[in-house]
Amino acid sequence: MADQIEIACIVLLHGIYLIMGMVIAKLMQASKLNKAFLFLTVVFSLVLTLKNGIQDIFTYSALIFSSFI
């Protein structure tokens, strides 16, 4: 049960990252290539977090936030 809650929280957090990133990209009038890069970065982070566990989430979160710049 705890594993399911952890997975749900990880997926929810990455969903929030994706929504927040798309809103920022829209406000900055980013190109489609930048939006695609952001989407792929979030998906890559999600896959790595699910594979390696929650302890590495801050590393992957930093990767996402660096793609906003």
N, C-alpha and C positions, 0 to 999 in steps of 0.2 A: 504493500500500500504506500509506503514512504517513497519507494522508487517512482511510482506513478505520480505522486504529488511533486516530486523533484522534476520529473520530465515535463509536467504541465507548467510548472513555474518557469522553467528554462524556455519553453516554447512561447509562453506569454510574454516574457521579458524580450525575447527576440522579435516578437510581433510589435511590441511597443517601440523597439529600436527602429524597425522598418517603417512604421507609421511616422514616427518623429523625423526620421531621415527624409522621407518623401515630402513631408511638410516643409522642412528646411530647404530641400532642393527646389520645391515649388516657389518658395519665397525668394530664393536666390536666382530663379529662372535658369536652372541648370539644364544642360543638354541631356538628350536621351542617353548618350553614352555614360555620362556621370551618374544618372539614375540607375542604369544597368549595372555599373560598377558597385554602387551602393547596395543594390539588391543582391548581387553575387557575394559581396563581402558579408552581409548578414546571413545568407544561407551557408556560406563557408564557416562562419563562426558558430552557427547553430549545429552544424554537423560535427565540428571539432569538439564543441562543448558536450554534446550527447555521447560522443565517442570516448572522450578523456575524463568526463565527470565535471562536476560543478566547481571543483577547486581551481580550474583554469579559466573561469568565466571572466575574471577581471582582465586577463591578458587579451582575450578575444573581444571584450567590450572596448578596450583601448584601440584595437584594430578597427572596429566599427567607427568609433568617434574620430579617429585619424582620417578616415575616408570622407568625413563631412567637410574637411578643410579643403 
